Amino acid sequence: MKCETPHMMNKFVAGPCVIESAELLDCVAAKLVEINARLGVDVIFKASFDKANRTSLEAYRGVGLEKGLQMLSDVKSKCGLRLCTDIHEAWQAKPVGEVVDVVQIPAFLCRQTDLLVAAAQTEKIVNIKKAQFLSGEDMVYPYEKAVKSGAKEVWLTERGNMYGYNNLVVDFRNIADMKRIAATVVMDCTHSVQRPGAASGKTGGNREFVPAMAHAARAFGANGFFFEVHPDPDKGMSDAANMLELDRLESLIEELIK
């Protein structure tokens, strides 16, 4: 029986919030390859082909399904990285599952039965983000929907709760509660520092708290960590305020696996 070291048991997912260009994907993917080699980890590459829940109609959404999946497939071919992306409609699950290794369910949609069933039927890992209006214990129902629909592996992800206007609060007890449901519980360290809708038609955030979110989640038992990263976050076309600088990712992962 092969034994895994503790850091190999941790799951890491990182990448830009949305696909902006092939050049951005190549830049981030190259950095993840370096991190994987130097630290002996397996960071999964994440980027969205469509951000269907942007605050404003005028906000950039992405390159679309067909072009986005081709660009993600190119990343896998060139860099050998495993891939993660999110779906917003059930019909997207099949084509997405043919390309990626982790099908992600956005937080606002985590109760959508048809979406969960379709994701489960891809036979890929399903990562379900906890809605901002649910507790950790509530996630047993989305988890069961996916498992009973055939999913072989289901992750649950914490990303904070809404308790007032334009702000999120993380109750880290949710991690312990979800660990009683799923073997893998991921901390979304960047979305959890969002200030939803607090930046004049777009989401604000406080990226300076990202490392603290990661370390606190680790203390509560999280065994997965999700980071949206960008070489120049302030110029990012989605979630600019809470994405982590790409050159800070390696040192933070190194701290988490010590």
TAFENMO-V665641 format. One record per residue. N is the residue number from 1. RES is the residue in one letter. OMEGA is omega as a letter, one per 30 degrees, with the letter a starting at -180 (* if undefined). NEAR is the number of other C-alpha atoms within 8 Angstrom. D_CENTER is the distance of its C-alpha to the mean C-alpha in Angstrom with 1 decimal. Layout:
N & RES & OMEGA & NEAR & D_CENTER
N & RES & OMEGA & NEAR & D_CENTER
This chain:
1 & M & a & 2 & 30.4
2 & K & l & 3 & 27.9
3 & C & l & 4 & 26.6
4 & E & l & 6 & 23.2
5 & T & a & 6 & 23.1
6 & P & a & 7 & 20.9
7 & H & l & 8 & 18.5
8 & M & l & 10 & 18.2
9 & M & l & 8 & 17.2
10 & N & l & 10 & 14.2
11 & K & l & 11 & 10.8
12 & F & l & 11 & 9.1
13 & V & a & 13 & 6.1
14 & A & l & 12 & 7.1
15 & G & l & 13 & 8.6
16 & P & a & 14 & 10.0
17 & C & a & 12 & 8.8
18 & V & l & 13 & 11.4
19 & I & l & 15 & 13.9
20 & E & a & 9 & 16.9
21 & S & l & 6 & 19.1
22 & A & a & 8 & 19.7
23 & E & l & 6 & 20.8
24 & L & a & 9 & 17.5
25 & L & a & 12 & 15.7
26 & D & a & 9 & 18.5
27 & C & a & 9 & 18.5
28 & V & a & 14 & 15.0
29 & A & l & 13 & 15.3
30 & A & l & 9 & 18.7
31 & K & l & 9 & 17.5
32 & L & l & 10 & 14.9
33 & V & l & 10 & 17.9
34 & E & a & 8 & 20.0
35 & I & l & 12 & 17.8
36 & N & a & 11 & 17.6
37 & A & a & 8 & 21.4
38 & R & a & 6 & 22.4
39 & L & a & 7 & 20.4
40 & G & l & 8 & 20.5
41 & V & l & 9 & 16.8
42 & D & l & 8 & 14.5
43 & V & l & 13 & 11.5
44 & I & a & 11 & 9.5
45 & F & a & 13 & 9.4
46 & K & l & 13 & 6.8
47 & A & a & 12 & 8.6
48 & S & l & 13 & 9.6
49 & F & l & 15 & 13.3
50 & D & l & 11 & 13.9
51 & K & a & 10 & 12.8
52 & A & a & 6 & 15.1
53 & N & l & 4 & 14.9
54 & R & a & 10 & 16.1
55 & T & a & 9 & 18.7
56 & S & l & 7 & 21.6
57 & L & a & 5 & 23.0
58 & E & a & 4 & 23.7
59 & A & l & 8 & 20.2
60 & Y & a & 8 & 18.8
61 & R & a & 11 & 16.6
62 & G & a & 12 & 16.3
63 & V & a & 10 & 18.4
64 & G & a & 8 & 18.4
65 & L & a & 9 & 17.7
66 & E & l & 6 & 20.6
67 & K & a & 9 & 20.3
68 & G & l & 13 & 16.6
69 & L & l & 11 & 16.7
70 & Q & l & 8 & 19.7
71 & M & l & 9 & 18.0
72 & L & l & 12 & 15.1
73 & S & l & 10 & 17.9
74 & D & l & 8 & 19.8
75 & V & l & 13 & 17.2
76 & K & a & 11 & 17.4
77 & S & a & 7 & 21.1
78 & K & a & 6 & 21.7
79 & C & l & 9 & 19.4
80 & G & a & 7 & 18.9
81 & L & l & 11 & 15.2
82 & R & a & 10 & 13.1
83 & L & l & 13 & 10.7
84 & C & l & 14 & 7.6
85 & T & a & 13 & 7.9
86 & D & l & 9 & 8.3
87 & I & l & 12 & 11.8
88 & H & l & 10 & 14.0
89 & E & a & 7 & 17.2
90 & A & a & 11 & 18.5
91 & W & a & 6 & 20.4
92 & Q & a & 10 & 17.4
93 & A & a & 14 & 16.4
94 & K & l & 10 & 19.3
95 & P & l & 7 & 19.0
96 & V & a & 12 & 15.3
97 & G & l & 14 & 15.9
98 & E & a & 7 & 18.7
99 & V & a & 10 & 16.5
100 & V & l & 14 & 13.1
101 & D & l & 10 & 12.6
102 & V & l & 12 & 9.6
103 & V & a & 17 & 9.8
104 & Q & l & 12 & 7.2
105 & I & a & 15 & 9.1
106 & P & a & 12 & 8.7
107 & A & a & 10 & 10.2
108 & F & a & 7 & 13.5
109 & L & a & 10 & 14.0
110 & C & l & 13 & 13.4
111 & R & a & 7 & 17.2
112 & Q & a & 7 & 18.0
113 & T & a & 8 & 19.9
114 & D & l & 7 & 20.5
115 & L & l & 13 & 16.8
116 & L & l & 15 & 16.1
117 & V & a & 11 & 19.3
118 & A & l & 12 & 18.6
119 & A & a & 17 & 15.2
120 & A & a & 16 & 17.1
121 & Q & l & 10 & 19.9
122 & T & a & 11 & 18.1
123 & E & l & 10 & 18.5
124 & K & l & 15 & 15.1
125 & I & l & 13 & 12.5
126 & V & l & 15 & 11.1
127 & N & a & 12 & 8.0
128 & I & l & 15 & 9.2
129 & K & a & 13 & 7.9
130 & K & l & 14 & 11.3
131 & A & l & 12 & 13.2
132 & Q & a & 10 & 14.6
133 & F & a & 6 & 18.0
134 & L & l & 9 & 17.7
135 & S & l & 8 & 18.4
136 & G & a & 12 & 16.9
137 & E & l & 8 & 20.0
138 & D & a & 7 & 19.5
139 & M & l & 13 & 16.5
140 & V & a & 9 & 19.2
141 & Y & l & 7 & 20.0
142 & P & l & 12 & 16.8
143 & Y & a & 13 & 16.5
144 & E & l & 8 & 20.2
145 & K & a & 11 & 19.9
146 & A & a & 15 & 17.5
147 & V & a & 12 & 19.6
148 & K & l & 7 & 22.9
149 & S & l & 9 & 21.9
150 & G & l & 9 & 21.6
151 & A & a & 16 & 18.1
152 & K & l & 9 & 18.8
153 & E & a & 8 & 15.6
154 & V & l & 14 & 13.3
155 & W & l & 13 & 10.6
156 & L & a & 15 & 10.3
157 & T & l & 12 & 7.9
158 & E & l & 14 & 9.9
159 & R & l & 14 & 9.5
160 & G & l & 11 & 13.2
161 & N & l & 12 & 16.2
162 & M & l & 10 & 18.5
163 & Y & a & 7 & 22.0
164 & G & a & 6 & 23.5
165 & Y & l & 5 & 23.4
166 & N & l & 8 & 20.9
167 & N & l & 11 & 19.3
168 & L & l & 14 & 16.8
169 & V & l & 9 & 17.9
170 & V & l & 8 & 16.1
171 & D & a & 7 & 18.3
172 & F & l & 9 & 17.4
173 & R & l & 8 & 19.7
174 & N & l & 11 & 16.9
175 & I & l & 14 & 15.4
176 & A & l & 11 & 18.9
177 & D & a & 10 & 19.4
178 & M & l & 14 & 16.3
179 & K & l & 12 & 17.4
180 & R & a & 7 & 20.6
181 & I & a & 9 & 18.8
182 & A & l & 11 & 16.3
183 & A & a & 7 & 16.7
184 & T & l & 11 & 13.1
185 & V & a & 15 & 11.6
186 & V & l & 14 & 8.4
187 & M & l & 13 & 8.6
188 & D & a & 12 & 6.2
189 & C & a & 14 & 9.0
190 & T & l & 14 & 9.0
191 & H & a & 10 & 8.6
192 & S & l & 13 & 11.0
193 & V & l & 13 & 13.6
194 & Q & l & 14 & 13.8
195 & R & a & 13 & 17.3
196 & P & l & 12 & 16.9
197 & G & a & 11 & 19.6
198 & A & a & 11 & 21.4
199 & A & l & 9 & 22.1
200 & S & l & 6 & 24.6
201 & G & l & 8 & 22.7
202 & K & a & 12 & 19.2
203 & T & l & 14 & 16.7
204 & G & l & 14 & 17.8
205 & G & a & 11 & 16.4
206 & N & a & 11 & 17.5
207 & R & a & 11 & 15.6
208 & E & a & 5 & 18.5
209 & F & a & 8 & 17.1
210 & V & l & 13 & 13.8
211 & P & l & 9 & 15.7
212 & A & l & 7 & 17.4
213 & M & a & 10 & 14.4
214 & A & a & 12 & 13.3
215 & H & l & 9 & 16.9
216 & A & l & 9 & 17.6
217 & A & l & 12 & 14.8
218 & R & l & 10 & 16.2
219 & A & l & 7 & 19.6
220 & F & l & 10 & 18.7
221 & G & l & 9 & 17.6
222 & A & l & 15 & 13.9
223 & N & l & 11 & 13.5
224 & G & a & 12 & 9.9
225 & F & a & 14 & 8.2
226 & F & l & 12 & 5.0
227 & F & l & 13 & 6.8
228 & E & a & 13 & 7.4
229 & V & a & 15 & 10.9
230 & H & l & 13 & 14.0
231 & P & l & 9 & 17.6
232 & D & a & 8 & 19.0
233 & P & a & 13 & 16.5
234 & D & l & 6 & 19.3
235 & K & l & 6 & 20.0
236 & G & a & 9 & 16.5
237 & M & l & 8 & 16.9
238 & S & l & 8 & 14.0
239 & D & a & 11 & 12.7
240 & A & a & 11 & 15.3
241 & A & a & 12 & 16.2
242 & N & l & 15 & 13.2
243 & M & l & 15 & 11.7
244 & L & l & 14 & 13.1
245 & E & a & 11 & 16.0
246 & L & a & 11 & 15.3
247 & D & l & 6 & 18.5
248 & R & a & 8 & 17.5
249 & L & a & 10 & 14.6
250 & E & a & 8 & 17.0
251 & S & l & 7 & 19.1
252 & L & l & 9 & 16.4
253 & I & l & 8 & 15.2
254 & E & l & 9 & 19.0
255 & E & a & 7 & 19.6
256 & L & a & 9 & 17.0
257 & I & l & 8 & 18.7
258 & K & * & 5 & 22.2
